[in-house]
Each structure stands twice: as structure tokens, then as C-alpha cells.
Amino acid sequence: MSSKKTVTKGKCPLCGAPTQAEFRPFCSRGCRDRDLLNWLGDAYRLPGKNLQADDADFD
């Protein structure tokens, strides 16, 4: 029995390859780690108001 089974229900959100049960929802450790680095590096941030501009109103 193989420890890395392919899960056919989904595809990796980063590269589109079939997911692996061990790394679900990703296909590999590399894609899982790349996603974590995207979160840590603010790659997934949403645009919003500049808070520093709002602070100038309170001077």
C-alpha cells in the first residue's frame, strides 16, 4: 500500500495537479509550502484604506 494516494476529488489550487491525501488540498509539500509563504509574505492581502492617511487627521 502506497503512503501517497491520489485523491481524485480535487485539484491543487496552485498548480492544478491532482491532490494527494497527505497534503490535501495541495498536490505536494512544495505547493503546500509555497501557499504558506504566500500568506506570510502578504501575497493574499486585500486592498483597503491607507491607515497612515487616517492617522494624520488626529494631529
Stockholm file with secondary structure:
# STOCKHOLM 1.0

chainA/1-59         MSSKKTVTKGKCPLCGAPTQAEFRPFCSRGCRDRDLLNWLGDAYRLPGKNLQADDADFD
#=GR chainA/1-59 SS CCSSCEEEEEECTTTCCEEEGGGTTSSSHHHHHHHHHHHHTTTTCCCCCCHHHHHGGGC
#=GC SS_cons        CCSSCEEEEEECTTTCCEEEGGGTTSSSHHHHHHHHHHHHTTTTCCCCCCHHHHHGGGC
//
